[in-house]
Amino acid sequence: MRKLFEAKLQQVGDDLVTMSKMVEVAVEKAGQALLTADLSLAQEVIAGDRLIDVLQRELDERCVLLLAQQSPVATDLRLVVSALRMSMTLERMGDLARHVAEVARSRYPGKAIRPAEEATFAAMVTAARQVSGEVVTLLETRDLELAAAIERDDDVLDDLHAETFAALLAPRWDGTVQEAIDITLVGRYLERFGDHATTIARRIVFLVTGEPNTPIVG
């Protein structure tokens, strides 16, 4: 019975890794679609988000069954509850990647981001891809130093997000209302993507240490 339970727990962990890899692909494609006005990539991200949603629902159903049928305690309980929360966070990260792709699609054949702000958003896309890759590895390894690295990389996204607002508020801003809306929305989506990665990092720290308020250090 214990071996069967452990196998089910392992499947939950494997599903989280699978979801994180799907999110990693989604944000990479969404970023490319945004910066290059690639309609086909944008469509792939939007369609692929449904698969992330399906996997999240299936994972959550398995977690609820484990709670109902096995009544796990201690570390096992932390794992199942953490999986429920992380699956929701990963699903939201997939939604944010989809939102970026939807903005890219809505401006096709043009670009949603003006040339003047393109470098900042290219850096944000790179940073988002960085944290998404780190989340995949973190879920595979539960490395606390990597959890700390994710929080630092989220700070990079926060700083870049602030640059987008500085551009909008600068006296030299001469963009249209729609361009201002697009910059505001996409900047927020990418910034929130990093926030969710940090949420997963903190959840892994809790899973490893058992302490809900343990600071991430590394």
Residue pairs with C-beta under 8 A, 6 or more apart in sequence:
5 66
5 70
5 72
5 76
8 62
8 66
9 66
9 76
9 79
9 80
11 62
12 59
12 62
12 63
12 66
12 79
12 80
12 83
13 79
13 83
13 139
15 55
15 58
15 59
15 62
15 87
16 59
16 83
16 86
16 87
16 90
16 139
17 136
17 139
17 140
18 55
19 52
19 55
19 56
19 59
19 87
19 90
19 91
19 94
20 90
20 132
20 135
20 136
20 139
21 136
22 48
22 51
22 52
22 55
22 94
23 52
23 90
23 93
23 94
23 97
23 132
23 135
24 129
24 132
24 133
24 135
24 136
25 48
26 45
26 48
26 49
26 52
26 94
26 97
26 98
26 101
27 93
27 96
27 97
27 100
27 125
27 128
27 129
27 132
27 193
28 129
28 132
29 41
29 42
29 44
29 45
29 97
29 101
30 41
30 42
30 45
30 97
30 98
30 100
30 101
30 104
31 100
31 125
31 126
31 128
31 129
32 38
32 41
32 125
33 39
33 41
33 42
33 45
33 100
33 101
33 104
33 105
34 100
34 101
34 103
34 104
34 111
34 112
34 113
34 121
34 125
34 186
35 111
35 113
35 118
35 121
35 122
35 125
36 111
37 104
37 107
37 108
37 109
37 110
37 111
38 104
39 104
39 105
39 108
39 109
41 101
41 104
42 101
42 102
42 104
42 105
42 108
43 101
43 105
45 97
45 98
45 100
45 101
46 98
46 101
46 102
46 105
49 94
49 95
49 97
49 98
52 90
52 91
52 94
53 91
53 94
56 87
56 88
56 90
56 91
59 83
59 87
60 84
60 87
60 88
63 80
63 83
63 84
63 87
64 84
66 72
66 80
67 80
70 76
72 79
72 80
75 210
78 206
78 207
78 210
79 207
82 203
82 204
82 206
82 207
85 203
86 139
86 200
86 203
89 196
89 199
89 200
89 203
90 135
90 196
90 200
92 196
93 132
93 193
93 196
93 197
96 189
96 190
96 192
96 193
96 196
97 193
99 185
99 189
100 186
100 189
100 190
103 112
103 182
103 185
103 186
103 189
104 111
104 112
106 112
107 182
111 118
112 179
112 182
112 186
113 121
113 182
113 183
113 186
114 175
114 179
114 183
116 167
116 175
117 164
117 167
117 183
120 160
120 163
120 164
120 167
121 164
121 183
121 186
121 187
121 190
123 160
124 157
124 160
124 161
124 164
124 187
124 190
124 191
125 190
127 153
127 156
127 157
127 160
127 190
127 194
128 157
128 190
128 193
128 194
130 153
131 150
131 153
131 154
131 157
131 193
131 194
131 197
132 193
132 197
134 146
134 149
134 150
134 153
134 197
135 150
135 197
135 200
135 201
137 143
137 146
138 146
138 147
138 150
138 200
138 201
138 204
139 200
139 204
142 204
142 207
142 208
144 204
144 205
144 208
144 209
144 216
144 217
144 218
145 218
146 201
146 218
147 201
147 202
147 204
147 205
147 216
147 218
148 201
148 216
148 217
148 218
149 218
150 197
150 198
150 200
150 201
151 198
151 201
151 216
153 194
153 197
154 194
154 195
154 197
154 198
156 194
157 190
157 191
157 193
157 194
158 191
158 194
160 187
160 190
160 191
161 187
161 188
161 190
161 191
164 183
164 184
164 187
165 187
167 173
167 183
168 180
168 183
168 184
173 180
175 183
201 216
202 216
205 211
205 214
205 216
206 212
206 214
